[in-house]
Amino acid sequence: MKRTLISVAAVLALAVPLSAPASTTATRLTGTTGPGFTITLKKAGRKVVALPAGRYTITVSDKSTIHDFRLKGPGMNKVITGVRFMGTKTVTLTLKSGRYTYVCTPHAGFMKGAFTVK
């Protein structure tokens, strides 16, 4: 009888669905700066114009040592790649509601973009 109760308890324990943990996956964005005087931020190959609030992994390909990639927004002023750096860097950030800009600091007058987070 004792063995039967243990077996029934084991079967019931396996039958109860386990809750899945909250998703911690960040949405991927890609940025580029250079080699000419261009700067971009894209999601799945399309220019970012608006995003929902949440976690994002941003991979920036910096193709020139005369540019940087800076992201500014509510409570954020993040230099992802600096001047003199050439290569790829990846960061994961949480974006809150508001307006964000990405800019090459030395060429901020013409190398910039913006998007909103809702």
N, C-alpha and C positions, 0 to 999 in steps of 0.2 A: 504494500500500500504506500509506504514511504517513497519507494522508487518511482511509482506512478505519479505521485504528486510532484516530485522533482522534475520528471519528464514533462508533465503538463505545464509547469511553471516556465521551463526552458522554452517550450514551443510558444507560449504566450509572450514571453519576452522578445522572441524573434519576430513575432507577428506585429508588435506595436511599432509603427513607423517612427523613425528618429527624425527630429527636426533638423533641417539643414541650417548651417550657420549663415548669417547674413553675408551677402556677397561683398567681398573686399576687392573685387577686380576693378582696376582702374581703366577708363576709356583711353585709348591711344590717340595721341595727336603727334604730328610731325611738323617741325619747323626747319626752315633753312635761312641762312644769311650768306650772301655772296654767291659766286665769286665776283659778280658785278655789284651794282648798287641795288640789290633786291633783298626783300625779307618777306617770308611767308609763314603762315600757320595753317595747317590743313588737318582735316579729319576724313579718312578714307578717300584721300585724293581731292577733296573739295575744300575750298577756302572756308575757314571758320568765320561765321557771322554771329551765331547764337548757339549757346550750349545750356543744358540744364546744370544746376549746381551739383557738385560731386567731386569725386577723385579722378584725376587725369594723370597719365604718364605722358610726358612730353619729351620727345627725342629730337634734338636740334643738331642739324648738320651744318657746321660753320665752315664755309669754304674759302675763307680769307682771313689773314691776320690783321686786317684793318677794320674789321667789324666785330660787334658783339650782339648778343640776343638778350634783351632785358624784358621781363614781363611785369607790368604794373597793374594793380587793381586794388580792390578793397582790402586794406591791411597787408598788401603785398608789393614788394619792390625787389624782384628776384633776378639777379644776373645769372643766366643759364650758361652762356659762354662769354668769356671776356675777350677784350682786344688782345691781340697777339696769339690767341688760341686758334688752332685750326684742327678740326676733327669733329667727333660726335660726342655729345653728352646727353644723358637721360636723367630726368628728375620726375618725381611723383609729387603732385600738389593737390590740395583741396581748394576748389574754386567756389567762392560764395557769390550770392547774387550781387550784380553790379556791372559796371563797365570796366573792361580791361583793355590795355594797349600793349602791343609788343613793338619794340623799337631797337634800332641800332643807335646807341648813344652818340657816337661821333657824327653820325649822319641823320640825326633825329628829324631834321627838317623835311626829309623826303623818303627815308627808310622807316616806315611805320605802318601799323595796321591796328584795327580795333575790333572788338566783339563784345557782346553782352552775355551775361550769365543770369538766368532766371530761376 
